[in-house]
Amino acid sequence: MAETKFTDEDISSLNELSQKYQTLQASFGQIRVQKILLNQQQAGLEEAEVKLEADYIDTQSRERELVKELNEKYGPGTLDPETGIFTSQESASDKEGDSDEESE
């Protein structure tokens, strides 16, 4: 059996190649960990979205209930949210009727 000793340059090239593989494997591992973290973050965002959707639906329901209560209390009309002044539809109709009577 013949033995041949590699040159220092060949050994160095093999060691560089081995180091490159180790670096690549570590990079693949880092990418995989980042993907896991992103999947966890996405799952958290989806969970938050579901909760917000349920809260939105609940808020819509509360709005309908409040509108119903206010209509029962004050009757139909419009509210200026900046001033808090409510104008009933009857008042608006009365004003139109008054102007009709004045023109006659």
Secondary structure, DSSP 8 states (H G I E B T S, - for coil): -------HHHHHHHHHHHHHHHHHHHHHHHHHHHHHHHHHHHHHHHHHHHHHHHHHHHHHHHHHHHHHHHHHHH-SEEEETTTTEEEEHHHHHHHHHHHHHHH-
